[in-house]
Amino acid sequence: MESEELEQIPWANLVAEQTDGIDKRIYMGVGVVAILVVLILGMRMFGGSGQPVPLPMESLPAVTAVEITPTPSPMVVTEADLRADEAPVPVQASSNLLAEVTAEWFVTDWFTRDGSGETVRSIRSVLSPDLQSMDLPHDEPDAEVVFVEWAKTVEIETISQTTVGVTIAYRSIRQTDEGFVRNPVETVVVILDISDDSAMVTALPIQS
């Protein structure tokens, strides 16, 4: 009989041949990626002072500046501001008012005979220098007692730049044995010289 020969299969060589077919660069690439992952995780967990690593400024969203308009403070309005838009009073109107008041006052005192020294002083205070030395009817001891009830300006006539004639209507009350009696309403004209802040009587009242 022929002897049987057994062949031995080199299994180790077969494994080596199968293993040698895989590219070693794959293992290197996987290793590098694993190392990078470990390094990144380590930097985030232990980097710096333990705080999260801030993102670069380029990666942050842009912040749009908002302009804030200041709220205006409450406006304080003074009386001078309120009157600023008012039209100034014309000089002529102011002069006429002064002439009107002076003439009414003078007529009231002129036709009053009450025996009072104050009435005489009031009259002389507005007489012009040319009339200061004249005798007044109030100085007569037996003058009739008369009071002016009211006096009102009727008209103002411009005579010159500084002179006006003021027509005054007035009613007087006189004393009689039976009591006081109202006289009829009369009108007179008073001539005045007007300056910036004063008025003077330059002619005695004239019946109109």
Disulfide bonds with the S-S distance in Angstrom:
none
